[in-house]
Amino acid sequence: MTDDRLIVALDVPDAVSGLALAGTLGDAVGFYKIGLGMLTGGGLALAAELKADHGKRIFLDMKLFDIGATVEAAVRGLARFDIDFLTVHGDPHVVRAAKEGASGSDTRILAVTVLTSLDRADLDESLIRAGDMAEIATARADAAFAAGADGVIASPVETAAIRALPSARGRLIVTPGVRPEGSDPGDQKRIATPADAIAAGADHIVVGRPVWQARDPRAAARAITDTLPA
């Protein structure tokens, strides 16, 4: 049985590579993330093929940010691809516009809180207000929920605090920055194991390189889902 709590990030160069990887993973994975890096490599075509021909669920990770009218138009166009999740930045005006663009579709809008590749020094460099990283991410999640977000993207470090918010009731938390025990953290700075992320309150975890760089990607995916709490 496929455990859709695991979302595998198809962070490969193009749609041909992505389709080949999905074929290798087979029924071990039912949910895939297609990100901005593959957009010019046929990412939307891959999303459509995986959805229509292979019955997979699709998380389109575009992290949209622009004026409201532009975000609304972009989301309306992307929602035609019958995607399951779509990311936008968690600023309330962006979330509201995205929800308007997704109206009438089944696409769920997920708001990015603070990227999992950032730490406090990165926020300082970007002139983001002072304060604890977890508190900022939790406050951004609360604001995104108030603006209508169906869920948020947050690191494992903030997941428990976000799940405890009254506004988080019935909303999704999708957690990147997840690494199996002993894996290379790569460019992620706020990480946890898959089991710990789910135990903290995440509905879905996103894992990329530890799966597709493994000698046996299918076995690596199965090993991750086998660790997840019931």
C-alpha positions in Angstrom: 0.0 0.0 0.0 1.2 3.5 -0.9 1.7 5.9 2.1 0.9 9.4 0.7 2.4 11.0 3.8 5.6 10.7 1.9 6.0 13.2 -1.0 9.1 12.6 -3.1 10.6 15.7 -4.7 11.4 15.1 -8.3 14.4 17.5 -8.3 15.9 16.0 -11.4 16.8 17.9 -14.6 13.8 17.3 -16.8 10.5 15.6 -17.4 12.1 12.5 -19.0 14.3 11.9 -15.9 11.3 12.5 -13.7 9.1 10.0 -15.5 11.9 7.4 -15.4 12.4 7.9 -11.6 8.6 7.6 -11.0 8.7 4.4 -13.0 11.5 3.1 -10.8 9.6 4.0 -7.7 6.4 2.4 -8.9 3.8 1.9 -6.2 6.2 2.7 -3.4 5.4 6.4 -4.0 2.0 8.0 -4.8 2.7 11.7 -4.3 5.3 13.8 -6.1 6.6 17.3 -5.8 7.6 19.2 -8.9 9.5 22.4 -8.3 10.5 25.6 -10.0 13.8 24.1 -11.1 12.0 21.7 -13.5 9.5 24.3 -14.9 11.6 24.8 -18.0 12.4 21.1 -18.3 8.8 20.1 -18.9 7.6 20.1 -15.3 3.9 21.0 -16.1 3.8 18.3 -18.8 5.2 15.8 -16.3 2.7 16.8 -13.7 -0.2 16.2 -16.2 1.2 12.8 -17.3 1.8 11.6 -13.7 -1.7 12.7 -12.7 -3.7 11.5 -15.7 -1.8 8.4 -16.8 -0.3 7.1 -13.6 -2.8 8.2 -10.9 -0.3 10.1 -8.9 -0.9 13.1 -6.7 1.0 16.2 -7.5 2.4 19.0 -5.4 3.5 21.9 -7.6 6.1 23.9 -5.6 6.2 27.3 -7.3 6.4 29.5 -4.2 4.5 32.3 -6.1 5.0 35.9 -5.0 3.8 39.0 -6.8 1.0 41.5 -6.7 -2.4 40.0 -6.1 -3.8 40.2 -9.6 -0.8 38.4 -11.0 -0.8 35.7 -8.4 -4.6 35.2 -8.9 -4.1 34.8 -12.7 -1.1 32.5 -12.3 -3.0 30.2 -9.9 -6.1 30.1 -12.0 -3.9 28.9 -14.9 -2.0 26.3 -12.9 -5.2 24.9 -11.3 -6.3 23.8 -14.7 -3.6 21.1 -14.5 -5.6 19.4 -11.7 -2.8 19.6 -9.2 -3.3 18.7 -5.6 -1.1 21.2 -3.8 0.4 24.6 -4.9 2.7 26.7 -2.9 2.8 30.5 -2.6 4.7 32.7 -0.2 2.8 33.2 3.1 2.2 36.9 2.9 -1.6 37.4 3.4 -2.2 39.4 0.2 -0.6 36.6 -1.8 -2.6 33.9 0.0 -5.9 35.7 -0.5 -5.2 36.1 -4.2 -4.1 32.5 -4.6 -7.3 31.3 -3.0 -9.3 33.4 -5.4 -7.4 32.0 -8.3 -8.0 28.4 -7.1 -11.7 28.8 -6.5 -13.8 26.2 -8.3 -10.9 23.8 -8.3 -9.6 21.1 -6.0 -6.1 22.7 -5.8 -5.1 23.4 -2.2 -3.0 26.4 -1.5 -0.1 26.0 0.8 1.7 29.0 2.2 5.5 29.1 2.8 6.4 30.3 6.2 10.2 30.5 6.3 12.3 28.5 3.8 14.0 25.5 5.5 17.3 26.4 3.9 17.5 29.7 5.9 18.6 30.4 9.4 18.6 33.6 11.6 21.8 35.0 9.8 20.0 34.7 6.5 17.0 36.6 7.8 19.3 39.3 9.2 20.9 39.7 5.8 17.5 40.0 4.2 16.5 42.7 6.8 13.7 40.5 8.3 12.7 41.6 11.7 14.6 40.3 14.7 13.2 37.4 16.7 13.3 33.7 17.2 13.0 31.7 13.9 10.3 29.4 15.2 8.2 32.3 16.5 8.4 34.1 13.2 7.5 31.0 11.2 4.6 30.3 13.6 3.3 33.9 13.3 3.5 33.7 9.5 1.6 30.4 9.6 -1.1 32.0 11.8 -1.4 34.9 9.4 -1.6 32.6 6.4 -4.4 30.6 7.9 -6.3 33.8 8.7 -5.9 34.7 5.0 -7.5 31.4 4.0 -4.5 29.1 3.3 -5.4 25.4 3.2 -2.0 24.6 4.8 1.5 25.7 5.3 5.0 24.7 4.5 7.2 24.7 7.6 10.3 23.1 8.8 10.2 20.2 11.4 11.5 22.6 14.0 8.3 24.7 13.9 5.8 22.0 13.2 4.6 21.3 16.7 4.1 25.0 17.5 2.1 25.5 14.3 0.0 22.4 14.9 -0.9 23.8 18.4 -2.4 27.0 16.9 -6.2 27.2 17.1 -6.1 28.4 13.5 -4.3 25.2 12.4 -7.3 23.0 13.1 -8.2 21.2 9.9 -5.3 22.7 8.0 -2.3 20.9 6.4 1.3 21.1 7.5 3.7 19.9 4.9 7.3 19.5 6.0 10.4 19.7 3.9 13.9 19.6 5.5 13.3 16.0 6.3 16.3 13.6 6.3 16.4 9.9 7.3 18.8 9.1 10.1 22.4 9.5 9.0 21.6 11.3 5.7 23.6 14.3 4.4 21.6 17.4 5.3 22.6 19.1 2.1 21.4 22.7 1.9 18.8 22.2 4.6 19.4 23.9 8.0 16.3 23.1 10.1 15.9 19.3 9.8 14.4 16.2 11.5 13.9 12.6 10.7 10.7 11.5 8.9 9.2 9.9 12.0 9.9 12.9 14.2 8.3 15.3 11.7 5.1 13.2 11.5 5.1 12.8 15.3 5.4 16.6 15.6 2.2 17.1 13.6 3.1 17.1 9.9 0.6 15.7 7.6 3.1 15.1 4.8 6.9 15.1 4.6 8.9 16.0 1.5 12.1 14.0 0.7 14.2 14.3 -2.4 17.9 13.4 -2.6 17.9 10.6 0.1 15.4 8.8 -2.2 16.5 9.5 -5.8 20.2 9.5 -5.1 20.0 6.1 -3.3 21.4 3.0 -4.9 17.8 1.5 -4.8 15.3 4.4 -4.8 12.3 2.2 -4.3 13.8 0.5 -1.3 14.8 3.9 0.1 11.2 5.2 -0.2 9.9 2.0 1.5 12.4 2.4 4.3 11.2 5.9 5.0 7.5 5.0 5.1 8.2 2.0 7.2 9.5 4.4 9.9 6.4 6.6 10.0 4.2 6.3 13.1 0.7 4.9 12.5 
